[in-house]
Amino acid sequence: PRWRRAASAARGERYTIWTAASRRSAVTGVAHTVFMVLGVLREVLGELRAAGGGVCADRDSIRELVVLGAQLEAFTTAAIAAFDTSGEWREDRARSAGQWLTGFCHLPPAVAYGRINRGRHLADLPVCAAAFADGQIQAAHVDVIARLRRTATEQALADGGEADLVDQAAEVTFAQFDRYATDWGNSHIPADSDGRAADGRQRRHVSLHHTAEGMWAGTT
């Protein structure tokens, strides 16, 4: 699309300016620190890739890699949430952060908007956010807990329900946690006259977003 080509040119120009400025040590403070840290991360990942997966083919290394992967995913989610709020995506003529992610990062729409929604939920789930950032739980656990958020469960989550769910997520298999979360939700959602969850339809709500490709992406 025309907006993507124009944005790519503008982005390339900004990257050239950014690189030149960093070389002149004009970038200082937090921005410079982040620039350096990302460079170190790229180098470390490059070394691991060059060594091959076989060097980490033991139980302890696999567990550590899973934890580190969750920590990186949590940080990426937080960064995307901040990016979404900042509105910087408008500089590339995108209509939303989700459209920018699909256009410039080539993410599937469901993944792009799923990450944005996850970040928005985590802003109101501090215990979940901390456990995710520490690598104790995975993105899939976060999404299960996020789906339990609604008016009827807000107080129960704040009164210890969130912490209880996070503890379960960190201790049992995902299948066991999913069943526990379902039971927790059923016990905290008021039932209607038929004995069913009053806001069951809300739990099955699908949010649709129009993508740059003219398609619709859905997230629950």
Secondary structure, DSSP 8 states (H G I E B T S, - for coil): -HHHHHHHHHHHHHHHHHHHHHHTT---HHHHHHHHHHHHHHHHHHHHHHH-GGGG-SHHHHHHHHHHHHHHHHHHHHHHHHHHHHTGGGGGT-SSHHHHHHHHS---HHHHHHHHHHHHHHTT-HHHHHHHHTTSS-HHHHHHHHHT-SGGGHHHIIIIIHHHHHHHHHHS-HHHHHHHHHHHHHHHS-B-TTSSBTTHHHHT--EEEE-TTS-EEEE-
